Each structure stands twice: as C-alpha cells, then as structure tokens.
C-alpha cells in the first residue's frame, strides 16, 4: 500500500512539473502569454516592406539587431548593401 501511495504522489508531482514547471517550456508553453515574441507579432522586411511572422522567411543579425526577410532575394539585396535599407527604415520610423 505504501508503494502505491508513493507512486501516486510521484505521478502527481511529475504531472504538475510537466504542466506548469520546466516541462511547460518544451512545446512553447510560455510563448502564448502575450509577450512580444508570439506568432501575432509581425516583422517588416526592410527591403520590400512585407510583414513577416517570426516563423517565416529568413533572419539576419546586423549591428546587434535581427532583421527578417520574406525571401532569399530580399536577404541577398540587403547583404549587398545594408546601409541602403537601414537608412530607409530609420526614415520611416522618424
């Protein structure tokens, strides 16, 4: 009987940890709490202006900032002359 109670306690603890603790991170459990890294956040391609979700397209780090691109063509154009597109983006924000 003591073995059964121990097993049930362990199973309950295991379920709790997988549901709310460390296991919640395994399948994006904390990605849907309304933070800025959720799927509803859009990135704007600095080359063509298209909106892209974080799961789409290509990413490139430039000057400690992540830029997202809708296609390999836009990424290649950015890599050839990033200063053209970064200035364009800064002008839009200002």
C-alpha positions as CSV (number, residue, x, y, z in Angstrom):
1,X,0.0,0.0,0.0
2,X,2.9,2.4,0.8
3,X,4.3,1.7,-2.7
4,X,1.0,2.7,-4.3
5,X,0.8,5.9,-2.4
6,X,4.4,6.8,-3.2
7,X,3.7,6.1,-6.9
8,X,0.6,8.3,-6.9
9,X,2.5,11.2,-5.2
10,X,5.4,10.9,-7.6
11,X,3.0,10.8,-10.6
12,X,1.1,13.9,-9.3
13,X,4.4,15.8,-8.8
14,X,5.6,14.7,-12.2
15,X,2.3,15.9,-13.9
16,X,2.5,19.2,-12.0
17,X,6.1,19.9,-13.1
18,X,5.4,18.9,-16.7
19,X,2.3,21.0,-16.9
20,X,3.4,24.2,-15.0
21,X,7.1,23.9,-14.4
22,X,10.1,23.0,-16.5
23,X,8.1,20.9,-19.0
24,X,5.9,23.8,-20.0
25,X,8.8,25.2,-22.0
26,X,9.2,22.1,-24.2
27,X,6.3,22.9,-26.5
28,X,6.2,26.7,-26.4
29,X,4.0,26.8,-23.3
30,X,5.2,30.2,-22.3
31,X,5.2,31.7,-25.8
32,X,1.5,32.4,-25.7
33,X,1.3,34.8,-22.7
34,X,1.0,37.9,-24.8
35,X,4.7,38.7,-25.0
36,X,6.3,40.4,-28.0
37,X,7.7,37.1,-29.3
38,X,4.4,35.4,-30.1
39,X,3.2,34.4,-33.5
40,X,1.0,37.5,-33.8
41,X,4.0,39.9,-33.9
42,X,5.0,40.9,-37.3
43,X,8.4,41.9,-38.6
44,X,8.8,44.2,-41.6
45,X,11.1,43.2,-44.4
46,X,13.4,46.3,-44.7
47,X,13.9,45.6,-48.5
48,X,10.3,45.2,-49.7
49,X,8.2,46.3,-46.7
50,X,6.3,43.0,-46.5
51,X,5.1,41.9,-43.0
52,X,6.5,38.6,-41.8
53,X,5.8,36.5,-38.7
54,X,8.8,35.2,-36.7
55,X,8.4,31.6,-38.2
56,X,8.6,32.8,-41.8
57,X,11.4,33.8,-44.1
58,X,15.0,34.4,-43.3
59,X,16.7,36.2,-40.4
60,X,19.9,38.2,-40.4
61,X,21.7,39.8,-37.4
62,X,23.2,43.2,-38.4
63,X,24.6,45.6,-35.8
64,X,23.1,43.6,-32.9
65,X,19.7,43.7,-34.4
66,X,17.6,41.0,-36.1
67,X,16.2,41.7,-39.5
68,X,13.6,39.4,-41.1
69,X,13.2,38.9,-44.8
70,X,10.4,37.4,-46.8
71,X,12.7,35.7,-49.4
72,X,16.2,34.8,-50.1
73,X,16.2,37.5,-52.8
74,X,15.5,40.3,-50.3
75,X,18.1,38.9,-47.9
76,X,20.7,38.9,-50.8
77,X,19.8,42.5,-51.7
78,X,20.2,43.5,-48.0
79,X,23.6,41.8,-47.6
80,X,24.9,43.5,-50.8
81,X,24.2,47.0,-49.3
82,X,22.6,47.0,-45.9
83,X,23.2,50.8,-45.4
84,X,20.6,51.5,-48.1
85,X,17.8,49.6,-46.3
86,X,18.7,50.6,-42.8
87,X,18.5,54.3,-43.6
88,X,15.2,53.7,-45.3
89,X,13.9,52.0,-42.2
90,X,15.1,54.8,-39.9
91,X,13.5,57.4,-42.1
92,X,10.1,55.6,-41.9
93,X,10.3,55.4,-38.0
94,X,11.2,59.0,-37.5
